Each structure stands twice: as C-alpha cells, then as structure tokens.
Amino acid sequence: MDLASIPDLTIIAAIGLLGGMLGGVLGLGGSLLIIPALTLAFGPNQHLYQAAALIVNVLVAITATLRHRGRGTIRRDTAPMLAVTAGLAAVGGVLASNLFDAKRLMALFGIFLLCCALSEVVGLARRKGSTESDGSDARVAKPRTGAIGLIGGFASGLLGIGGGAIMVPLLRGWTRLPTRQAVACSAAAMILACMVGAIAKNATVGNLRSPAGEALSLQQSLTLAALLAPTATAGASLGAALVYRLPVRTIRALLAALLIVAGTRMVIGGFAA
C-alpha cells in the first residue's frame, strides 16, 4: 500500500464508499466489505485493517444513526441495552483477537452467520407477498436483548466487523423487530461497541506485527482510517436513506446474501491451514 500513489488512494476511497453504503443499508459497520476488500487489494494485514476499520465503523454508525433517528425507528426499549452489552463484550473480543489464534472462533461465527442466512432465506420464501408488522408485537425483553448485544459486541471486537451482521438477524428472529427497526437499533448500538473496540484495539496495535513481521503503529491505523472515513461516512448516509426507499424484501435479501458470503468466508478462513 503506497499512500503517495493516486491509484492506491482511489482504491481506498472506493472501498470506504462501498463499505459505508453497505453498512448504512444493513445496520452494519461496513467492515464486512472493508477488511476483505483491503486484503484483496493490498494483501493480508488483519490487525492493521481491523484497527482502522473499527474507527471507521464508529463514524459510519453515527452517520446512519442520525438518519434513523429522524425517521423514528430507533426503539428506546431496545437500543440502550443493546449498546451497553455490546460495548462491554467488544473489549473481550479485542483481547481474544490479540491473545489467541482466532481462526476457530472465526469459523464458529461463520457457521452461525450461515444459520442466520438460512433463517432469512426460509422466512423470505414462506412470507412471499406478506408485509411486516409495525413492531407492536415485538417480544422485547432485557435478557434477550442483552444476549444479542453480547454476541454482536464480542464479534465486533474479535473480527472488527461491527457486529450488526449478527445483531440484525437476531433482533429479527429473537425479538420479532421489523427489519427497519432492527437495522436502526443495530446502527445505534454499534456506536458504543465500535468506539470501545476501536480504543481497545488501537491502544494495543503497537504491540502487534504484520504478517511480514513488521511492527505496526497507531499512526498507520489512524492514517488508514482517515483515508477511508470521508467516503465511508458519505456512503453510510446514502445507505441509511436507502433503507426507507428500498422494499423490505430487498433489504432482507441483501442481508441474506451478505450473511452467506461473510459466513462462507469466515468458515473457509477459520479452517484454512
């Protein structure tokens, strides 16, 4: 990666835009696209990409949340508990990513995402032509919401993915929140979770090394985050606006497709030698 190269800077900007847009539409941080895209473009450097992506995730989540707040889709009986538990669990996820070989955990999360994808696909097939409820029949309870936050927050810290890929389908399945409310609550919760994860990861990034054995630095992660951030926040604003323009079935189909791609990638990466 040559930060003085116009082509490399253009690639980074494009990755930020697409990642932010995806994050805005689906209530994610955008890292499910940003990290693999950076790896494809510049080679593996998981710790650096994760440290930068967690910072970008905070900005993406804030931008999307402001959009959702204006639409009134952030539920006060869900988002606060989700945010607190996700923030606490994110620290544990970061520590696990620094101290242990996270490949097996990555594979388990991948299998979990594939199960969530299967649930979404089955739901889409069964409810063809039906409409979602307005959320009045949602089964919101603090223990259930807290558990979702813990799972999503741990995944956020461990993999730098934002956690929304896990929280959105769980909010839909475990609490019966309608899709747009699940996306909005996930985005709001990701602010705290990614903020905690970003601080924890970047505080320790100087102790980590790249795959080539080179020492990483806070300056590197901050620089990469600064290059990704402008287009990522623009993409997040556009994506969050699209949530209220696209049909719900389209959003759910996009979510299912993303879960399949991300889950498959995690399983393959987790079991790779």
Residue pairs with C-beta under 8 A, 6 or more apart in sequence:
1 8
1 12
1 42
2 8
3 9
3 223
3 227
8 42
9 227
11 41
12 38
12 224
12 227
12 228
13 227
13 228
13 230
13 231
14 231
15 33
15 34
15 37
15 38
15 41
15 228
16 34
16 56
16 227
16 228
16 229
16 230
16 231
16 232
16 235
17 231
17 232
17 234
17 235
18 33
18 37
18 235
19 30
19 31
19 32
19 33
19 34
19 37
19 56
19 60
19 228
19 232
19 235
20 30
20 56
20 60
20 63
20 231
20 232
20 233
20 234
20 235
20 236
20 238
20 239
21 30
21 235
21 236
21 238
21 239
21 242
22 28
22 30
22 32
22 33
22 235
22 239
22 258
23 29
23 30
23 31
23 57
23 60
23 61
23 64
23 162
23 164
23 187
23 232
23 235
23 236
23 239
24 30
24 60
24 63
24 64
24 67
24 187
24 235
24 236
24 237
24 238
24 239
24 240
24 241
24 242
24 243
25 183
25 239
25 240
25 242
25 243
25 246
25 251
25 254
26 164
26 165
26 168
26 183
26 239
26 251
26 254
26 255
26 258
27 64
27 164
27 167
27 168
27 182
27 183
27 184
27 185
27 186
27 187
27 190
28 161
28 162
28 163
28 164
28 165
28 168
28 186
28 190
28 258
29 53
29 54
29 56
29 57
29 60
29 61
29 156
29 161
29 162
29 163
29 164
29 190
29 194
30 53
30 56
30 57
30 60
30 162
30 232
30 235
30 236
31 50
31 53
31 54
31 56
31 57
31 159
31 160
31 161
31 162
32 161
32 162
32 165
32 258
32 262
34 49
34 53
34 56
34 228
34 232
35 46
35 49
35 50
35 53
35 160
35 161
36 265
38 45
38 49
39 45
39 46
39 49
43 211
44 211
45 210
45 211
46 211
47 97
47 201
47 205
47 208
47 209
47 210
47 216
48 205
48 210
48 216
48 220
48 221
48 224
49 160
49 224
50 97
50 159
50 160
50 201
51 160
51 198
51 201
51 202
51 205
51 216
51 221
51 225
52 221
52 222
52 224
52 225
52 228
53 160
53 225
53 228
54 156
54 160
54 194
54 197
54 198
54 201
54 202
55 198
55 202
55 221
55 222
55 225
55 229
56 225
56 228
56 229
56 232
57 156
57 160
57 162
57 190
57 194
57 197
57 198
58 190
58 191
58 194
58 195
58 198
59 229
59 232
59 233
59 236
60 162
60 190
60 232
60 233
60 235
60 236
61 162
61 187
61 188
61 190
61 191
61 194
61 236
62 191
63 233
63 236
63 237
63 240
64 187
64 236
64 237
64 239
64 240
65 74
65 184
65 187
65 188
65 191
67 237
67 240
67 241
67 243
68 74
68 183
68 184
68 187
68 188
68 240
68 243
71 180
71 184
71 244
73 180
73 181
73 183
73 184
73 185
74 181
74 184
74 185
74 188
75 135
75 138
75 140
75 177
75 181
75 184
75 185
77 140
78 140
78 145
78 171
78 175
78 177
78 181
78 185
79 184
79 185
79 188
79 189
81 142
81 145
81 146
81 149
82 145
82 146
82 148
82 149
82 152
82 167
82 171
82 185
82 186
82 188
82 189
83 149
83 188
83 189
83 191
83 192
83 193
84 149
84 192
85 145
85 146
85 147
85 148
85 149
85 150
85 153
86 149
86 150
86 152
86 153
86 156
86 163
86 167
86 189
86 190
86 192
86 193
87 153
87 192
87 193
87 195
87 196
88 150
88 153
88 196
89 149
89 150
89 151
89 152
89 153
89 154
89 156
89 157
89 193
90 153
90 154
90 156
90 157
90 163
90 193
90 194
90 196
90 197
90 200
91 157
91 196
91 197
91 200
92 154
92 157
93 153
93 154
93 155
93 156
93 157
93 158
93 159
93 197
94 157
94 158
94 197
94 200
94 201
94 204
95 157
95 200
96 102
96 105
96 154
96 157
96 158
97 157
97 158
97 159
97 160
97 201
98 201
98 204
98 207
98 208
102 158
102 159
103 269
103 270
103 271
103 272
104 270
105 158
105 270
106 158
106 159
106 266
106 269
106 270
107 266
107 267
107 269
107 270
107 271
108 270
109 155
109 158
109 159
109 166
109 263
109 266
110 262
110 263
110 264
110 265
110 266
110 267
110 268
110 269
110 270
111 263
111 267
112 166
112 263
113 165
113 166
113 259
113 262
113 263
113 266
114 259
114 260
114 263
114 264
114 267
116 166
116 169
116 170
116 173
116 259
116 263
117 169
117 256
117 259
117 260
117 263
119 169
119 173
120 169
120 172
120 252
120 255
120 256
120 259
121 256
123 252
124 249
124 252
124 253
124 256
131 248
132 178
132 179
132 248
133 176
133 178
134 178
135 176
135 177
135 178
135 181
137 176
138 175
138 176
138 177
138 178
138 181
139 174
139 175
139 176
140 175
140 177
141 175
144 174
144 175
145 175
147 174
148 166
148 167
148 170
148 171
148 174
148 175
149 167
149 189
149 193
151 166
151 167
151 170
152 163
152 164
152 166
152 167
152 170
152 186
152 189
152 193
153 163
153 193
153 197
155 161
155 163
155 165
155 166
156 162
156 163
156 190
156 193
156 194
156 197
157 193
157 196
157 197
157 200
157 201
159 266
160 197
160 201
161 262
162 190
162 193
162 194
163 186
163 189
163 190
163 193
163 194
164 183
164 186
164 187
164 190
165 258
165 259
165 262
167 182
167 185
167 186
167 189
168 179
168 182
168 183
168 186
168 255
169 255
169 259
171 177
171 181
171 182
171 185
171 186
172 178
172 179
172 182
177 185
178 248
179 248
179 251
179 252
179 255
180 243
180 244
180 248
180 251
183 243
183 251
184 243
187 240
202 218
202 221
202 222
205 216
205 217
205 218
205 220
205 221
206 215
206 216
206 217
206 218
208 215
208 216
209 215
209 216
210 216
243 251
